[in-house]
Amino acid sequence: MDTSPQALLALKDSLVDGEEFQREGEMKKCFKTYLGVAGQFEALNDFETASYFHKRCLDVSNEFKYIEGQALAFKGLGICEEKVYNKEEAMQNLETALQKAAEGNLENIAREVSKDLVRVYQSIAVDYEAQDDPNSALEYFEKCLDMARRV
């Protein structure tokens, strides 16, 4: 993300637009605005702020019962948690994203989330393997394999 005065003004405008869209009930526009802002902070590796905006996306999606938005918000939260090595939280958010995608028959999102879950399950399995916990490692390698088959 560019931190020039123009970029910061554009960010301010996006935040103002997002608030106005929410007040006006323009849920999809509000969602897309906050999702874009979250992406900008992810590009800066500021996953705490990115998570804040993914939570805003989730709040808007819940308020207006926007299932695609819920799935994408949970996916974003999962990715942010994964980036800061909170693997269990990443897994929980991604599993919820997959559930929401399935509820909404959102096959493309479900496929993307499934790929993310393969990576997270594998990472958790490797951690258990390094801790000399073969039973837990096997459990997560099996989850990884099952998810890979879904994809």
Residue pairs with C-beta under 8 A, 6 or more apart in sequence:
1 7
1 11
1 40
1 41
1 43
1 44
11 37
11 40
14 33
14 36
14 37
15 37
17 29
17 33
18 30
18 33
18 34
18 37
18 56
21 27
21 29
21 30
21 33
22 30
22 60
25 64
27 60
27 61
27 63
27 64
27 66
27 69
28 66
28 69
30 60
31 57
31 60
31 61
31 66
31 69
34 53
34 54
34 56
34 57
34 60
35 53
35 54
35 57
35 72
35 73
35 76
37 53
38 50
38 51
38 53
38 54
38 57
38 76
39 50
41 47
41 49
41 50
41 53
42 50
42 79
42 80
42 83
45 83
47 80
47 81
47 83
47 84
48 80
48 84
50 76
50 80
51 76
51 77
51 80
51 81
54 73
54 76
54 77
54 80
55 73
55 77
57 69
57 72
57 73
57 76
58 69
58 70
58 73
58 74
58 77
60 66
60 69
61 67
61 68
61 69
61 70
61 72
61 73
62 70
67 100
67 103
67 104
67 106
68 104
68 106
68 109
70 100
71 97
71 98
71 100
71 101
71 104
71 106
71 109
71 113
72 97
72 109
73 97
74 93
74 94
74 96
74 97
74 100
75 93
75 94
75 97
75 109
75 112
75 113
75 116
77 93
78 89
78 90
78 91
78 92
78 93
78 94
78 97
78 113
78 116
78 120
79 90
79 94
79 116
81 87
81 89
81 90
81 93
82 90
82 116
82 119
82 120
82 123
87 120
87 123
87 124
87 127
88 124
90 120
91 117
91 120
91 121
91 124
94 113
94 116
94 117
94 120
95 117
97 109
97 113
98 110
98 113
98 114
98 117
100 106
101 107
101 109
101 110
101 113
102 110
111 151
114 147
114 150
114 151
115 151
117 143
117 147
118 144
118 147
118 148
118 151
121 140
121 141
121 143
121 144
121 147
122 140
122 141
122 144
124 140
125 136
125 137
125 138
125 139
125 140
125 141
125 143
125 144
126 137
128 134
128 136
128 137
128 139
128 140
129 137
